């Protein structure tokens, strides 16, 4: 199989003229991710400040369950692995079926995560845990569903990129966009680890 050089995976002799543009695009996307990280940091700080503001309503221990959250974490971490395999497949110009297969598996895991999270929210609503119930719940529903919206956007992006791979093929521009999508997806995993640790584990701690 012939290797295809592109930023972040391999930088060989092929497509050298495209490397500076790819590196510039990826740097710009890193700047976007850092701005997004600032937003999440502010929401984490707000959640920490409002954690005790339950106003006599449900507390984290009343609402959170460790087992489903652990499963959601495992599913999202597995999706990072499958996207990593897609990135490896991206190194080869004649591995389009493998690339699409790993992308499809990543999409499936992302949708599974969203379905499980939506079920968690529905269960919380059944217990009367609405965003307007207390400061704690307002902060929770500002932070956690925002991450879910990012995952939803990532799933839509995967579908769009899969269509591009099918129609156009993994050319230099498509490869750069896939690399940016990979950065975005791994970033969401990092944010979720922070949510799992500071929201769920801390909320369930005795």
Kinemage of the C-alpha trace (Angstrom):
@kinemage 1
@onewidth
@group {chain A} dominant
@subgroup {mainchain}
@vectorlist {calphas} color= white
{ca unk a 1} P 0.000 0.000 0.000
{ca unk a 2} L 1.251 3.464 -0.829
{ca unk a 3} L 1.719 5.801 2.105
{ca unk a 4} L 0.126 9.211 2.078
{ca unk a 5} L 1.919 11.906 4.028
{ca unk a 6} L -0.156 14.379 5.951
{ca unk a 7} L 0.194 16.480 9.059
{ca unk a 8} L -0.128 14.657 12.349
{ca unk a 9} L 0.334 11.142 10.933
{ca unk a 10} L 3.270 11.004 8.512
{ca unk a 11} L 5.276 13.683 6.773
{ca unk a 12} L 6.989 12.075 3.842
{ca unk a 13} L 7.710 13.066 0.278
{ca unk a 14} L 4.121 13.009 -0.974
{ca unk a 15} L 2.090 16.204 -0.910
{ca unk a 16} L 4.885 18.321 0.559
{ca unk a 17} L 3.391 21.488 -0.928
{ca unk a 18} L 0.274 20.867 1.125
{ca unk a 19} L 2.069 20.494 4.466
{ca unk a 20} L 2.412 24.222 5.364
{ca unk a 21} L -1.295 24.832 4.611
{ca unk a 22} L -2.294 21.744 6.601
{ca unk a 23} L -0.164 22.818 9.547
{ca unk a 24} L -1.681 26.314 9.405
{ca unk a 25} L -5.222 24.905 9.334
{ca unk a 26} L -4.500 22.583 12.243
{ca unk a 27} L -2.935 25.388 14.281
{ca unk a 28} L -6.027 27.521 13.723
{ca unk a 29} L -8.208 24.645 14.876
{ca unk a 30} L -6.100 24.263 18.021
{ca unk a 31} L -6.841 27.920 18.774
{ca unk a 32} L -10.568 27.187 18.401
{ca unk a 33} L -10.300 24.204 20.744
{ca unk a 34} L -8.518 26.302 23.354
{ca unk a 35} L -11.302 28.905 23.199
{ca unk a 36} L -13.816 26.091 23.647
{ca unk a 37} L -11.786 24.812 26.590
{ca unk a 38} L -12.082 28.245 28.232
{ca unk a 39} L -15.881 28.040 27.970
{ca unk a 40} L -15.901 24.611 29.595
{ca unk a 41} L -13.505 25.831 32.298
{ca unk a 42} L -15.906 28.643 33.167
{ca unk a 43} L -18.801 26.192 33.360
{ca unk a 44} L -16.764 23.859 35.577
{ca unk a 45} L -16.012 26.788 37.885
{ca unk a 46} L -19.702 27.745 37.966
{ca unk a 47} L -20.699 24.166 38.746
{ca unk a 48} L -18.180 24.002 41.584
{ca unk a 49} L -19.510 27.231 43.054
{ca unk a 50} L -23.142 26.077 42.792
{ca unk a 51} L -22.626 22.478 43.905
{ca unk a 52} L -24.070 23.124 47.334
{ca unk a 53} L -26.966 25.240 46.066
{ca unk a 54} L -29.606 22.537 45.983
{ca unk a 55} L -32.348 24.757 47.519
{ca unk a 56} L -33.768 21.749 49.325
{ca unk a 57} L -34.120 19.843 46.062
{ca unk a 58} L -32.363 16.717 44.765
{ca unk a 59} L -28.661 16.418 45.534
{ca unk a 60} L -25.989 14.755 43.372
{ca unk a 61} L -26.220 11.571 45.445
{ca unk a 62} L -29.969 11.489 44.823
{ca unk a 63} L -29.568 11.746 41.058
{ca unk a 64} L -26.290 10.247 39.877
{ca unk a 65} L -25.664 6.553 39.285
{ca unk a 66} L -22.120 5.274 38.859
{ca unk a 67} L -22.731 2.186 36.711
{ca unk a 68} L -24.382 3.843 33.672
{ca unk a 69} L -21.909 6.711 33.839
{ca unk a 70} L -19.001 4.263 33.816
{ca unk a 71} L -20.495 2.557 30.764
{ca unk a 72} L -20.890 5.921 29.005
{ca unk a 73} L -17.259 6.707 29.807
{ca unk a 74} L -16.095 3.373 28.411
{ca unk a 75} L -18.151 3.900 25.249
{ca unk a 76} L -16.700 7.359 24.636
{ca unk a 77} L -13.137 6.223 25.328
{ca unk a 78} L -13.652 3.311 22.929
{ca unk a 79} L -14.721 5.822 20.280
{ca unk a 80} L -11.358 7.555 20.678
{ca unk a 81} L -9.662 4.240 19.978
{ca unk a 82} L -11.761 3.591 16.886
{ca unk a 83} L -11.020 7.089 15.595
{ca unk a 84} L -7.338 6.410 16.189
{ca unk a 85} L -7.671 3.338 13.990
{ca unk a 86} L -9.376 5.502 11.360
{ca unk a 87} L -6.393 7.856 11.524
{ca unk a 88} L -4.060 4.921 10.883
{ca unk a 89} L -6.171 3.843 7.915
{ca unk a 90} L -5.889 7.416 6.647
{ca unk a 91} L -2.163 6.823 6.090
{ca unk a 92} L -2.931 4.602 3.113
{ca unk a 93} L -4.557 5.813 -0.075
{ca unk a 94} L -6.065 2.409 -0.907
{ca unk a 95} L -7.619 1.756 2.529
{ca unk a 96} L -10.881 3.662 2.031
{ca unk a 97} L -13.089 0.742 3.179
{ca unk a 98} L -11.135 0.474 6.446
{ca unk a 99} L -11.303 4.239 6.936
{ca unk a 100} L -15.067 4.300 6.419
{ca unk a 101} L -15.521 1.245 8.626
{ca unk a 102} L -13.695 2.781 11.583
{ca unk a 103} L -15.506 6.072 11.057
{ca unk a 104} L -18.825 4.221 11.088
{ca unk a 105} L -17.895 2.421 14.298
{ca unk a 106} L -16.909 5.724 15.908
{ca unk a 107} L -20.243 7.195 14.860
{ca unk a 108} L -22.092 4.216 16.342
{ca unk a 109} L -20.302 4.634 19.668
{ca unk a 110} L -21.007 8.374 19.660
{ca unk a 111} L -24.721 7.814 19.064
{ca unk a 112} L -24.747 5.142 21.776
{ca unk a 113} L -23.225 7.603 24.227
{ca unk a 114} L -25.809 10.248 23.344
{ca unk a 115} L -28.675 7.772 23.720
{ca unk a 116} L -27.489 6.708 27.160
{ca unk a 117} L -26.981 10.306 28.248
{ca unk a 118} L -30.459 11.271 27.053
{ca unk a 119} L -31.862 8.402 29.130
{ca unk a 120} L -29.979 9.723 32.169
{ca unk a 121} L -31.473 13.173 31.686
{ca unk a 122} L -34.968 11.717 31.294
{ca unk a 123} L -34.516 9.800 34.549
{ca unk a 124} L -33.439 13.000 36.293
{ca unk a 125} L -36.523 14.808 34.982
{ca unk a 126} L -38.721 12.033 36.373
{ca unk a 127} L -37.219 12.785 39.786
{ca unk a 128} L -38.118 16.456 39.436
{ca unk a 129} L -34.545 17.518 38.680
{ca unk a 130} L -35.183 20.344 36.200
{ca unk a 131} L -32.663 23.107 35.440
{ca unk a 132} L -34.902 25.675 37.145
{ca unk a 133} L -35.145 23.668 40.381
{ca unk a 134} L -31.890 24.890 41.940
{ca unk a 135} L -28.567 26.552 41.269
{ca unk a 136} L -26.864 23.157 41.321
{ca unk a 137} L -29.155 21.787 38.615
{ca unk a 138} L -28.868 24.960 36.526
{ca unk a 139} L -25.068 24.618 36.576
{ca unk a 140} L -25.271 20.880 35.831
{ca unk a 141} L -27.539 21.340 32.825
{ca unk a 142} L -25.357 24.167 31.534
{ca unk a 143} L -22.248 21.966 31.613
{ca unk a 144} L -23.109 18.354 30.828
{ca unk a 145} L -25.645 18.816 27.982
{ca unk a 146} L -23.249 21.292 26.326
{ca unk a 147} L -20.731 18.476 26.067
{ca unk a 148} L -23.492 16.290 24.638
{ca unk a 149} L -24.247 18.924 22.002
{ca unk a 150} L -20.568 18.880 21.056
{ca unk a 151} L -20.707 15.094 20.671
{ca unk a 152} L -23.823 15.475 18.504
{ca unk a 153} L -21.991 18.016 16.340
{ca unk a 154} L -19.080 15.583 16.079
{ca unk a 155} L -21.426 12.802 14.949
{ca unk a 156} L -22.903 15.047 12.251
{ca unk a 157} L -19.379 15.994 11.205
{ca unk a 158} L -18.435 12.302 10.897
{ca unk a 159} L -21.405 11.732 8.580
{ca unk a 160} L -20.428 14.731 6.435
{ca unk a 161} L -16.818 13.585 6.218
{ca unk a 162} L -17.858 10.019 5.364
{ca unk a 163} L -19.871 11.375 2.435
{ca unk a 164} L -16.852 13.388 1.300
{ca unk a 165} L -14.598 10.330 1.527
{ca unk a 166} L -17.083 8.310 -0.539
{ca unk a 167} L -17.621 10.971 -3.203
{ca unk a 168} L -14.271 12.769 -3.353
{ca unk a 169} L -11.915 10.304 -1.730
{ca unk a 170} L -9.255 11.037 0.902
{ca unk a 171} L -7.524 13.887 -0.925
{ca unk a 172} L -5.299 16.407 0.876
{ca unk a 173} L -8.168 18.709 1.861
{ca unk a 174} L -10.344 15.861 3.117
{ca unk a 175} L -7.419 14.447 5.101
{ca unk a 176} L -6.820 17.782 6.805
{ca unk a 177} L -10.509 18.029 7.709
{ca unk a 178} L -10.410 14.491 9.108
{ca unk a 179} L -7.409 15.424 11.227
{ca unk a 180} L -9.285 18.414 12.619
{ca unk a 181} L -12.271 16.203 13.332
{ca unk a 182} L -9.968 13.819 15.171
{ca unk a 183} L -8.636 16.638 17.354
{ca unk a 184} L -12.206 17.689 18.117
{ca unk a 185} L -13.276 14.155 19.015
{ca unk a 186} L -10.326 13.510 21.319
{ca unk a 187} L -10.906 16.905 22.937
{ca unk a 188} L -14.466 15.831 23.776
{ca unk a 189} L -13.113 12.702 25.444
{ca unk a 190} L -10.805 14.806 27.619
{ca unk a 191} L -13.678 17.080 28.611
{ca unk a 192} L -15.830 14.071 29.468
{ca unk a 193} L -13.098 12.639 31.720
{ca unk a 194} L -13.120 15.978 33.545
{ca unk a 195} L -16.935 15.849 33.813
{ca unk a 196} L -16.887 12.265 35.023
{ca unk a 197} L -14.288 13.088 37.673
{ca unk a 198} L -15.557 16.429 38.959
{ca unk a 199} L -19.310 16.004 38.509
{ca unk a 200} L -20.162 12.333 38.903
{ca unk a 201} L -17.369 10.911 41.069
{ca unk a 202} L -17.291 13.957 43.302
{ca unk a 203} L -21.076 13.994 43.517
{ca unk a 204} L -21.201 10.351 44.596
{ca unk a 205} L -18.313 10.606 47.058
{ca unk a 206} L -19.358 9.969 50.677
